Amino acid sequence: MRIIHILNHVQEIGNGIVNVAVDLACLQAKSGYEVAIISAGGEYEVLLEICGVKHYQLDQTRKPLSMIKAAIRYRAIAAEFQPDIVHAHMMTGVILARIFGQKYALVSTVHNEFQRASLLMGLADRVIAVSKAVGDSMIRRGIPEYKLRVVCNGTLGSPRTRQIKDYQPLPLKHPAIATVAGMYQRKGIAELIAAFEQIASDFPQAHLYLVGSGPDKQLFEAQAQTTSVKERIHFEGFQPEPQRYLISCDIFVLASHRDPCPLVLSEARETGIAIVGTQVDGIPEALDNGQAGLLVPVKDSNALAGVLVKLLSSAEMLHEWKQRANKNLERLSVARVHQETMTVYRELISE
């Protein structure tokens, strides 16, 4: 089987869509398939070459002249590689693959279904949803049910990362609360800062570590500056090895307003850290519906503060939730994602 993945770039910037595509391509190539990625390039090109994945450079900037050039270049790549499957991970890619290619089956993966343009992913012959919640949402929005398949995200055993025992911990101040997320409003950073401010006086040794970068970072920094505990709120920026924070902190929080199936939750669970997440989209699924992490309502800093108080007040409770996070990890592996994705491919080709 000859497989092409198409996405905007392969930069190492913590983008979950890129990470999923790179993981898949590498495992497929290691399984003996002919695999290529089409993108504007990035740091992961080195890993792709090591894993035997061919990379084709393609600028998909959404400007008229760029798109004309991209269409011509894409057709030439498809004619040269002769794929059986083209797997599109972003909107521009699915349009290029549907309109300007032929003689192959087209698969798309819906990562951020809350984006209005995600309906364009329905142009594919099969649409993979990264969680049951995303699949249900896409059906409600008009994607035919016969096209949809659910392949939940998983990142354990990724070729992008080392084994968890090989990461060195960081000298964080304890108790340490952390998040690893893009600095976007939808990631609930504002609520996390507000919750931390509420509990900080009762736990004077506690510190908050915010790991990630993004367009709203300055807003959150300004918010933190207005608190009475600004010296205990640390903006760590993007970290290529967030595992070092995960193994070093006491509580991990993901306070997202929307999140289809965040990869960071499987990474956090592997480290055996107590986890708090919001009850939205694919987060409950990633936490075994509350068995592997505590769930709180969306946009509710009071509820989040209440859970943090309980965890920080009880060593027994904290220990229990650390143990719970570390159970039932098999389904969070990239090997399972690879196998289920290949099943979707084979089903299409056999039609």
Secondary structure, 3 states (H helix, E strand, C coil): CEEEEECCCCCCCCCHHHHHHHHHHHHHHHCCCEEEEEECCCCCHHHHHHHCCEEEECCCCCCHHHHHHHHHHHHHHHHHHCCCEEEECCHHHHHHHHHCCCCCEEEEEECCCCCHHHHHHHHCCEEEECCHHHHHHHHHCCCCHHHEEECCCCCECCCCCCCHHHCCCCCCCCCEEEEECCCCHHHCHHHHHHHHHHHHCCCCCCEEEEECCCCCHHHHHHHHHCCCCHHHEEEEECCCCCHHHHCCCCEEEECCCCCCCCHHHHHHHHHCCEEEEECCCCHHHHCHHHCCCEEECCCCHHHHHHHHHHHHHCHHHHHHHHHHHCCCCHHHEHHHHHHHHHHHHHHHHCC
